[in-house]
C-alpha cells in the first residue's frame, strides 16, 4: 500500500512558494482501486478506537474522510474556516505564525460524549489539526485519534498533536 501511494503522490517543487516541496495527493483519487484500498486501510485501523464520528478539516480532509466514515458506518462532520457554515456554530481561535485563525463546527454536529477521529490529508506543523481537536473538546467530546494520509515528520507536527491524542499517518516523509 505504501509503495503504491508513494508512486501516486506527486512532488511539486516551489509550490505554493519557492522552497516548498508540495505533496500532491490528487492522483490517488484518479485510481479508484488505490483510493478504495486506502479507505479500507484507514477503516480497518480505526475500528479499534470505536469512533462515534470522523471530523474532516477544510478542505482536503473532505476527500477521504467521508469515505472512511461511510466504511465505518459513522457520521462525517465538517470543520470549516470562520463564516462558512450556515447554522449556529462553535468556534475555536488558534495562533498562526503571523496572527490568528478560526475553525468552526455546527453546534449540533457532534454529540456530547462522542469519541472522534480528526482527519486531514497532510500533517505539517499540526496547528490546524490541533485547533480541530480543541474544537471537538469544546463540543463536549474526545478526540481519540488524528488521521492523515501524509506526514511531514521534519516539521514535528506529530509531537504537538500527541499531547491531545495519538496520530496515524500512512506515508511519512
C-alpha positions in Angstrom: 0.0 0.0 0.0 2.7 2.5 1.0 4.6 1.9 -2.2 1.5 2.4 -4.3 0.7 5.6 -2.5 4.2 7.0 -2.8 4.2 6.2 -6.5 0.9 8.1 -6.9 1.8 11.2 -4.8 3.4 14.0 -7.0 6.1 16.3 -5.7 5.6 19.8 -7.0 8.7 22.0 -6.3 8.3 25.6 -5.3 4.5 25.5 -4.7 2.8 27.5 -3.4 6.0 29.5 -2.9 9.7 29.0 -3.5 11.4 26.4 -1.3 8.3 24.3 -0.6 8.1 20.8 -2.0 4.3 20.3 -2.3 3.0 16.8 -1.8 0.1 16.5 -4.3 -2.3 13.7 -3.3 -4.8 14.3 -6.1 -3.5 11.4 -8.3 -4.7 9.0 -5.6 -8.3 9.9 -6.4 -7.7 9.1 -10.1 -7.1 5.4 -9.2 -10.4 4.0 -7.8 -8.7 0.8 -6.7 -6.0 2.6 -4.8 -8.5 5.0 -3.2 -10.7 2.1 -2.2 -7.7 0.3 -0.6 -6.7 3.5 1.2 -10.2 3.9 2.7 -10.4 0.3 3.7 -6.9 0.5 5.3 -7.9 3.6 7.4 -11.3 2.0 8.4 -9.6 -1.3 9.5 -7.1 0.6 11.6 -9.7 2.9 13.1 -12.2 0.3 14.2 -10.2 -0.4 17.4 -10.9 3.2 18.5 -14.7 2.6 18.3 -15.2 6.2 17.0 -18.6 7.8 17.0 -17.7 10.3 14.2 -15.0 11.5 12.0 -14.4 15.2 11.5 -12.7 16.4 8.4 -10.7 19.6 8.2 -11.5 22.0 5.3 -10.9 21.3 2.6 -8.7 18.3 1.8 -9.9 16.5 4.9 -13.2 16.2 3.0 -11.6 14.0 0.3 -11.1 10.7 2.2 -12.8 11.5 5.5 -16.4 10.9 4.2 -15.5 7.6 2.6 -13.8 6.4 5.8 -16.8 7.4 7.8 -19.1 5.6 5.4 -17.0 2.5 5.5 -17.2 2.6 9.4 -20.9 3.4 9.3 -20.5 6.6 11.4 -21.2 10.3 10.7 -18.8 12.7 9.0 -18.6 16.2 10.3 -17.2 19.2 8.5 -14.8 21.6 10.3 -14.6 24.8 8.3 -13.0 28.2 8.5 -15.0 31.0 10.1 -18.1 32.2 8.4 -18.5 29.2 6.0 -21.2 27.2 7.9 -24.8 28.4 7.7 -26.2 27.2 11.1 -25.2 28.1 14.6 -21.6 27.2 15.3 -19.0 26.6 18.0 -15.6 28.1 17.2 -12.0 27.9 18.2 -9.4 30.6 17.6 -5.8 29.5 17.3 -2.4 31.1 16.6 -0.6 31.2 13.3 2.9 32.4 12.6 1.6 35.9 11.9 -1.8 36.3 13.6 -4.8 34.0 14.3 -7.3 31.9 12.5 -10.7 30.4 13.5 -12.2 27.0 12.8 -15.9 26.2 13.3 -18.3 23.3 13.5 -22.1 23.3 13.6 -23.1 23.2 17.3 -25.3 20.2 16.7 -22.9 18.2 14.6 -21.0 16.3 17.3 -23.0 14.6 20.1 -21.5 15.3 23.5 -19.5 12.4 24.9 -18.5 11.2 21.4 -15.2 9.6 20.5 -14.0 11.5 17.4 -11.3 10.9 14.8 -9.9 14.2 13.4 -8.9 13.6 9.7 -6.9 15.7 7.2 -4.8 14.9 4.2 -1.4 16.0 5.4 0.2 16.7 8.7 2.7 19.5 8.7 3.1 21.7 11.8 -0.2 20.4 13.3 -1.7 23.8 14.1 -5.0 23.4 12.3 -5.4 19.8 13.4 -4.7 20.8 17.0 -7.3 23.5 16.7 -9.8 21.0 15.3 -9.1 18.7 18.3 -9.7 21.5 20.7 -13.0 22.3 18.8 -14.1 18.7 19.3 -13.4 19.1 23.1 -15.4 22.3 23.1 -18.3 20.2 21.8 -18.0 18.0 24.9 -16.4 15.2 23.0 -13.0 13.5 22.9 -10.6 13.4 20.0 -9.3 9.8 20.1 -7.0 10.0 17.0 -5.5 12.3 14.5 -5.6 10.8 11.0 -3.5 11.7 7.9 -2.6 10.3 4.5 0.8 12.0 4.6 3.0 13.3 7.4 6.0 15.6 7.0 7.8 14.4 10.1 10.6 17.1 9.8 8.0 19.7 10.8 7.3 17.9 14.2 3.5 18.2 14.0 3.0 14.8 15.5 4.8 15.8 18.7 2.4 18.7 19.1 -0.7 16.6 18.4 0.2 13.7 20.6 -0.3 15.9 23.6 -4.0 15.7 22.7 -4.4 12.3 21.1 -2.4 9.7 19.1 -1.6 10.2 15.4 -1.7 7.8 12.5 -0.3 8.5 9.0 0.1 6.1 6.2 3.0 7.8 4.4 5.8 9.7 6.2 8.4 12.0 4.6 
